[in-house]
Amino acid sequence: MKKLSILVLFCMCFGPVIAQRQKKVVFIIADGISADALERTDVPNMKKLMAKGAYLRAYQGGEAGSYSESPTISAVGYNNVLTGVWYNKHNVPDNDIKDPNYNYPTIFRLLKDAFPKKKIAVFSSWQDNRTKLIGENLAQTNYIKMDEAFDGLELDTVKYPHDAKRRFMLAIDQAVSAKAAESIAERAPDLSWVYLEHTDDMGHMYGDSPEYTEAIQKVDEEVGQIMAAIDEREKKFNEDWLLLVTTDHGRAEKDGKGHGGQSFRQRSAWILSNRPLKNTYSAMLYPSVVDILPTIARYMEIPVPTIAARELDGISLMGEVAIALPKVHRLKEHLDIFWTPLKQEGEVKIWLSTTNNKKTGKEDEYRLMGTYPLTGKHALVSIKDIPSPFYKIVLETQDNTVNRWVTE
């Protein structure tokens, strides 16, 4: 009887702790808001996020001047976030989205492949986000199907007549954010993407101007709706929500109207969160938007297959990380490899492949070139017997993996 009483007491005390809270994620892409424009605008809701969670300056556009350089254009920026890789891999160089390489999976596919019963949703002013970038119902994406979709409003010119000042796009964004908030409050998809366009329209039309500032303030109101829905869910249900807000590109320095190039302001992005984004990587280095996918995957405990993890260009902004900033210099018969250690102990496994089969959906052939102390920061690897015009280098640690290409 005494043992039974102790067991009952244990269950009463620790039962709520044992029951794991469901983890859900919403990420918002607000189009064309450079970091400096956001920082100088009165945005009370997003400032609450900054105070409660995190605000990080980040960059778009890949590595300028290298194989991963990516145009600072809208669809390119969205797909950088969705796939966690740059343009050289996902193959979306512009807004036409003619031939995406679906062999680099979106965060939606990673979630559905691992947990088919989890619900995914998209709320967007642009239908191509679902049909082309996510690739709904395509054989190349394993016929992924959104459990909830609210988009295509830009095609409804009766309800949203297109006016010269593009105020119709503000009305669409407000409808999109209202629908997202309603979905979160009532149906709570596990992973949702909300896309808002009006800010980019105002930037193109007016540049740095009161109209552009007002559009950012409207985004703040729309984000506030979604924040309120999340707060309500967390109060009523056994759920933990991660909210991430970011942008797809910055704006031109001259007048704020253009983008697409590699200037600092055009590459200037940011990441907002309702939860702290604190680890050695986010504290010490300059993050990028491709870090969003691995952050979501880690938060939701999505297992990322090795074949996909070796391709990711991003690093999680949460949890333990050990390595960043890989650099590889090709010498005549060696690869001179450098990295930044983010821990004081551990090892780095260096893998090498001379193939890029992932591009066509096949596995690359990797060979282990050696294991090195993490704090050594450097390795010199012989390629005397491995002649090739192309090398793919993967640096693997217990906590995370980074990669680098070497081309002629």
Secondary structure, DSSP 4 states (H G I P E B T S, - for coil): -HHHHHHHHHHHHHHHHHSPPEEEEEEEEETT--HHHHHTS--HHHHHHHHHSEEEEEE-SSSTTSTT-----HHHHHHHHHHSS-HHHH---STT--S--TTS--HHHHHHHH-TTS-EEEEES-THIIIIII-TT-GGGTT---SEEE--GGG-TTTS---TT-HHHHHHHHHHHHHHHHHHHHT--SEEEEEE-HHHHHHHHHSSSHHHHHHHHHHHHHHHHHHHHHHHHHHHSSEEEEEEEE-S----TTTSS---S-SHHHHEEEEEESS---SHHHHHS--BGGGHHHHHHHHHTPPPPHHHHTT-----SSS---EEEEEEEE-SSEEEEEEEE-SSS-EEEEEEES--GGGGT-----EEEEEEEGGG-EEEEE-TT---SEEEEEEE-SS-EEEEEEE-
